[in-house]
Amino acid sequence: MASLIARSAVNGPVTLIEPVDAQHLPNVRDRLTSAQQAWLATTGFDGAPGSATLLSNSEGGLDRILVGVDPTDPMSSLGGLPYRLPVGNYALSGDGMPVDEFACVLGWALGAYHFGRYRKAPRLPATMVVVDEMLGSLQPLVDATLTVRDLVNTPAEDMGPEDLSDFVKTLAREYGAKLRDWVGDELISGNFPTLHMVGRASHREPRLIELTWGDPSHPKLVVVGKGVCFDSGGLDIKLADGMRWMKKDMGGAAHAIALAGLVMTTQLPVRMTLLVAAVDNSIAGNAMRPGDIVRTRSGLTVEIDNTDAEGRLVLCDALTYASEQKPNLIVDFATLTGAARVALGPDIPAVFTNHDELATDLVAAGRRVNDPVWQLPLWRPYRRMIESYIADFANAGTSRHAGAVTAALYLDRFVPQDTPWLHLDTYSWNDADRPGKPRGGEAQGLRACFAFLQTRYL
């Protein structure tokens, strides 16, 4: 059962949900019957965010539901209701709502998510009724978010490099896109040596997945995703608690795939290339070693300081290949550093760019669509932190300072200054259940990027 339905498709009864906050509650109370007002007094309903109360009519049936909301966080306003309310059809009352209706309904739909591949939901979610036009705008965003969640939530055993490729192949067939795969040693002959080096120790061959779509006369957009399907840390092996959730290290690829789907679904006027660099960072006799040096696709040499700084190695050949296409814009997504989480917490992706106006526009787009991102500086003097005495530079350094910045600076070496580039360092995960944000995989920065692209290309 879908969590959203068009008003034109509803035949049965629909119960109204009325969002209120403490400021507007007195006006709402004045419109209620004396019995309903007494009920509010008895239950102590005060419009606090997350609170709800059911009001009966004079016949004892359900009249409407009052829901306390936070106008500063509209996405969470209804996110906890789909599994709290009885199964049935509900609709928002549009009378002087203190929160954005679109954001509320989107939060409802995202709160109705359940990852059911391995365990069924205990019940069906309640359904929100919306006007047909709103559903047409909402559904692609919901589908894209659920794509990210499903891909990230799937364990590494069932979501390896080949599985990611199969998903992209399905997407290519659906939209008539062209698809190409470099697999295993084809990465060597295709000159993607760094990507191959990271993934060669796994029994599941590394691969670079390329999807191409759109009119060649339109502006060229390249979307790149880090697809480390499982990250053991390599020979610099992670501790158990650090490795526990590394199925999510392909969250960047999940975002890139979902964004590509949004671009194609909405027929954005671009010539798009999607690049997914898909590997396992495993341990075997042929695993890369600390101190090894690799000559990247760009010709630059990189010393492996730490095998657990593999994401930037996976991305650098893909970014070089992306730059060779002379695009109007490159956007990459990666679950790249814990340092970004220390700086900004789990909910806000860090944004880096070689053209500051891009970040300004992206941050503004995120505010418009309630999907926050935040720019961190691409401070090039910090390149000294990843210097190497024997290669052009290293993939990491001894200092723990500015870890997100130095990772972005590594990637920056593979994108020409005259090529506009955005890099999003995202967590892709909810550590706990919250309204509209169930525990597990999460899309962060996806809607912001799509809104930014719409502004840029429409």
Rosetta blueprint (number, residue, H / E / L):
1 M L
2 A L
3 S L
4 L E
5 I E
6 A E
7 R H
8 S H
9 A H
10 V L
11 N L
12 G L
13 P L
14 V L
15 T E
16 L E
17 I E
18 E E
19 P E
20 V E
21 D L
22 A L
23 Q L
24 H L
25 L H
26 P H
27 N H
28 V H
29 R H
30 D H
31 R L
32 L L
33 T L
34 S H
35 A H
36 Q H
37 Q H
38 A H
39 W H
40 L H
41 A H
42 T H
43 T H
44 G L
45 F L
46 D L
47 G L
48 A L
49 P L
50 G L
51 S L
52 A E
53 T E
54 L E
55 L E
56 S E
57 N L
58 S L
59 E L
60 G L
61 G L
62 L E
63 D E
64 R E
65 I E
66 L E
67 V E
68 G E
69 V L
70 D L
71 P L
72 T L
73 D L
74 P H
75 M H
76 S H
77 S L
78 L L
79 G L
80 G L
81 L L
82 P L
83 Y L
84 R L
85 L L
86 P L
87 V L
88 G L
89 N E
90 Y E
91 A E
92 L E
93 S L
94 G L
95 D L
96 G L
97 M L
98 P L
99 V L
100 D L
101 E H
102 F H
103 A H
104 C H
105 V H
106 L H
107 G H
108 W H
109 A H
110 L H
111 G H
112 A L
113 Y L
114 H L
115 F L
116 G L
117 R L
118 Y L
119 R L
120 K L
121 A L
122 P L
123 R L
124 L L
125 P L
126 A L
127 T E
128 M E
129 V E
130 V E
131 V L
132 D H
133 E H
134 M H
135 L H
136 G H
137 S H
138 L H
139 Q H
140 P H
141 L H
142 V H
143 D H
144 A H
145 T H
146 L H
147 T H
148 V H
149 R H
150 D H
151 L H
152 V H
153 N H
154 T L
155 P L
156 A H
157 E H
158 D H
159 M L
160 G L
161 P H
162 E H
163 D H
164 L H
165 S H
166 D H
167 F H
168 V H
169 K H
170 T H
171 L H
172 A H
173 R H
174 E H
175 Y H
176 G L
177 A L
178 K E
179 L E
180 R E
181 D E
182 W E
183 V E
184 G L
185 D L
186 E H
187 L H
188 I H
189 S H
190 G L
191 N L
192 F L
193 P H
194 T H
195 L H
196 H H
197 M H
198 V H
199 G H
200 R L
201 A L
202 S L
203 H L
204 R L
205 E L
206 P L
207 R E
208 L E
209 I E
210 E E
211 L E
212 T E
213 W E
214 G L
215 D L
216 P L
217 S L
218 H L
219 P L
220 K E
221 L E
222 V E
223 V E
224 V E
225 G E
226 K E
227 G E
228 V E
229 C E
230 F E
231 D E
232 S L
233 G L
234 G L
235 L L
236 D L
237 I L
238 K L
239 L L
240 A H
241 D H
242 G H
243 M H
244 R L
245 W L
246 M H
247 K H
248 K H
249 D H
250 M H
251 G H
252 G H
253 A H
254 A H
255 H H
256 A H
257 I H
258 A H
259 L H
260 A H
261 G H
262 L H
263 V H
264 M H
265 T H
266 T L
267 Q L
268 L L
269 P L
270 V L
271 R E
272 M E
273 T E
274 L E
275 L E
276 V E
277 A E
278 A E
279 V E
280 D E
281 N E
282 S L
283 I L
284 A L
285 G L
286 N L
287 A L
288 M L
289 R L
290 P L
291 G L
292 D L
293 I E
294 V E
295 R E
296 T L
297 R L
298 S L
299 G L
300 L L
301 T E
302 V E
303 E E
304 I L
305 D L
306 N L
307 T L
308 D L
309 A L
310 E L
311 G H
312 R H
313 L H
314 V H
315 L H
316 C H
317 D H
318 A H
319 L H
320 T H
321 Y H
322 A H
323 S H
324 E H
325 Q L
326 K L
327 P L
328 N L
329 L E
330 I E
331 V E
332 D E
333 F E
334 A E
335 T L
336 L L
337 T L
338 G H
339 A H
340 A H
341 R H
342 V H
343 A H
344 L H
345 G L
346 P L
347 D L
348 I L
349 P L
350 A E
351 V E
352 F E
353 T E
354 N L
355 H L
356 D H
357 E H
358 L H
359 A H
360 T H
361 D H
362 L H
363 V H
364 A H
365 A H
366 G H
367 R H
368 R H
369 V L
370 N L
371 D L
372 P L
373 V L
374 W E
375 Q E
376 L L
377 P L
378 L L
379 W L
380 R H
381 P H
382 Y H
383 R H
384 R H
385 M H
386 I H
387 E L
388 S L
389 Y L
390 I L
391 A L
392 D L
393 F E
394 A E
395 N L
396 A L
397 G L
398 T L
399 S L
400 R L
401 H L
402 A L
403 G H
404 A H
405 V H
406 T H
407 A H
408 A H
409 L H
410 Y H
411 L H
412 D H
413 R L
414 F L
415 V L
416 P L
417 Q L
418 D L
419 T L
420 P L
421 W E
422 L E
423 H E
424 L E
425 D E
426 T L
427 Y L
428 S L
429 W E
430 N E
431 D L
432 A L
433 D L
434 R E
435 P L
436 G L
437 K E
438 P L
439 R L
440 G E
441 G E
442 E L
443 A L
444 Q L
445 G L
446 L H
447 R H
448 A H
449 C H
450 F H
451 A H
452 F H
453 L H
454 Q H
455 T H
456 R H
457 Y H
458 L L
